Amino acid sequence: MNITIVGTGYVGLSNAVLLAQHNKVIALDIVQAKVDLITQRKSPIEDAEIEHYLAEKRLDLWATLDKREARPQERVARRPVADVDLDGTTANYAPSPKSTLGLAVAGDGL
Ligand SMILES: NC(=O)c1ccc[n+]([C@@H]2O[C@H](COP(=O)([O-])OP(=O)(O)OC[C@H]3O[C@@H](n4cnc5c(N)ncnc54)[C@H](O)[C@@H]3O)[C@@H](O)[C@H]2O)c1
């Protein structure tokens, strides 16, 4: 399944790490430092399990600041499964192929 997670705080990142063991996960955030750390397989938050999973587990996880890159429609071009809309402020949970999911856990500022 392709999964887009909006927000890489404790809630988003812990879900991203767990789901990325068996799914293709892209995590969208607005903070460059967080995206950079996740890309380096380092946790932007203090959590022993997240740190362990990022460092040791095989994860299909990448992070981005780019909403377009996180849009599953864009991922269709690279990966042939997707269908969740991010309309700029929210993720719509409207998967038409049953193989796509979007989670918005970015908090009140989303
Ligand atoms: N942490 C908990 O135990 C808990 C429990 C219940 C509910 N919640 C709720 O879940 C949500 C997330 O919680 P959290 O602890 O992970 O929050 P958090 O503040 O630690 O993380 C939110 C993340 O979202 C990112 N973000 C903010 N606006 C964004 C945007 N427009 N696009 C992309 N990313 C954006 C922030 O940079 C941050 O990394 C909150 O609404 C919180 O109230 C949290």
PDBQT file of the ligand as one rigid body, heavy atoms in Angstrom, charges set to zero:
ROOT
HETATM    1  N1  LIG A 201       0.913  13.073  20.890  1.00  0.00    +0.000 N 
HETATM    2  C1  LIG A 201      -0.175  12.502  21.422  1.00  0.00    +0.000 C 
HETATM    3  O1  LIG A 201      -0.097  11.640  22.315  1.00  0.00    +0.000 OA
HETATM    4  C2  LIG A 201      -1.546  12.827  20.888  1.00  0.00    +0.000 A 
HETATM    5  C3  LIG A 201      -2.643  12.187  21.425  1.00  0.00    +0.000 A 
HETATM    6  C4  LIG A 201      -3.905  12.467  20.921  1.00  0.00    +0.000 A 
HETATM    7  C5  LIG A 201      -4.045  13.385  19.860  1.00  0.00    +0.000 A 
HETATM    8  N2  LIG A 201      -2.954  13.998  19.381  1.00  0.00    +0.000 N 
HETATM    9  C6  LIG A 201      -3.136  14.945  18.280  1.00  0.00    +0.000 C 
HETATM   10  O2  LIG A 201      -2.487  14.403  17.124  1.00  0.00    +0.000 OA
HETATM   11  C7  LIG A 201      -1.939  15.491  16.372  1.00  0.00    +0.000 C 
HETATM   12  C8  LIG A 201      -0.429  15.277  16.207  1.00  0.00    +0.000 C 
HETATM   13  O3  LIG A 201       0.168  15.143  17.480  1.00  0.00    +0.000 OA
HETATM   14  P1  LIG A 201       1.760  15.192  17.655  1.00  0.00    +0.000 P 
HETATM   15  O4  LIG A 201       2.049  14.989  19.081  1.00  0.00    +0.000 OA
HETATM   16  O5  LIG A 201       2.400  14.292  16.652  1.00  0.00    +0.000 OA
HETATM   17  O6  LIG A 201       2.030  16.729  17.250  1.00  0.00    +0.000 OA
HETATM   18  P2  LIG A 201       3.385  17.492  16.938  1.00  0.00    +0.000 P 
HETATM   19  O7  LIG A 201       3.083  18.939  17.136  1.00  0.00    +0.000 OA
HETATM   20  O8  LIG A 201       4.524  16.872  17.669  1.00  0.00    +0.000 OA
HETATM   21  O9  LIG A 201       3.649  17.211  15.408  1.00  0.00    +0.000 OA
HETATM   22  C9  LIG A 201       2.947  17.858  14.385  1.00  0.00    +0.000 C 
HETATM   23  C10 LIG A 201       3.829  17.838  13.151  1.00  0.00    +0.000 C 
HETATM   24  O10 LIG A 201       3.077  18.343  12.058  1.00  0.00    +0.000 OA
HETATM   25  C11 LIG A 201       3.878  19.224  11.326  1.00  0.00    +0.000 C 
HETATM   26  N3  LIG A 201       3.001  20.140  10.602  1.00  0.00    +0.000 N 
HETATM   27  C12 LIG A 201       2.289  21.197  11.076  1.00  0.00    +0.000 A 
HETATM   28  N4  LIG A 201       1.582  21.775  10.089  1.00  0.00    +0.000 NA
HETATM   29  C13 LIG A 201       1.839  21.061   8.977  1.00  0.00    +0.000 A 
HETATM   30  C14 LIG A 201       1.407  21.177   7.619  1.00  0.00    +0.000 A 
HETATM   31  N5  LIG A 201       0.560  22.134   7.222  1.00  0.00    +0.000 N 
HETATM   32  N6  LIG A 201       1.857  20.265   6.723  1.00  0.00    +0.000 NA
HETATM   33  C15 LIG A 201       2.705  19.298   7.113  1.00  0.00    +0.000 A 
HETATM   34  N7  LIG A 201       3.159  19.129   8.372  1.00  0.00    +0.000 NA
HETATM   35  C16 LIG A 201       2.726  20.019   9.289  1.00  0.00    +0.000 A 
HETATM   36  C17 LIG A 201       4.749  19.886  12.368  1.00  0.00    +0.000 C 
HETATM   37  O11 LIG A 201       5.926  20.449  11.806  1.00  0.00    +0.000 OA
HETATM   38  C18 LIG A 201       5.073  18.704  13.273  1.00  0.00    +0.000 C 
HETATM   39  O12 LIG A 201       6.196  17.973  12.826  1.00  0.00    +0.000 OA
HETATM   40  C19 LIG A 201      -2.287  16.769  17.145  1.00  0.00    +0.000 C 
HETATM   41  O13 LIG A 201      -3.482  17.287  16.609  1.00  0.00    +0.000 OA
HETATM   42  C20 LIG A 201      -2.509  16.289  18.542  1.00  0.00    +0.000 C 
HETATM   43  O14 LIG A 201      -3.357  17.150  19.246  1.00  0.00    +0.000 OA
HETATM   44  C21 LIG A 201      -1.698  13.742  19.849  1.00  0.00    +0.000 A 
ENDROOT
TORSDOF 0
